[in-house]
């Protein structure tokens, strides 16, 4: 019986060692790769949806300002000027809030 108990203990230790190695590889390599892949996929999805929303809002703004520019004979350049000014204002605000790059 002692030989059977020895092989059972050895098998249990070998299985525990294999389980520890697999869990360590999963924690150190596979899990960060999955997180990085998810970040890339969600980043692409968010940027595409954000770009589509920005385009739809821009088109809606142009249509709205053309409709409101009836006293100016529906001049489209007024809409372009207003939208360009809005984009310049937002860009200026974002540029002013940027962080300073660290010295390398």
ABEGO torsion letter per residue (X at the ends): XAAAAAAAAAAAAAAAAAAAAAAAAAAAAAAAAAAAAAAAAAAAAAAAAAAAAAAAAAAAAAAAAAAAAAAAGGBAAAAAAAAAAAAAAAAAAAAAABBBBBBX
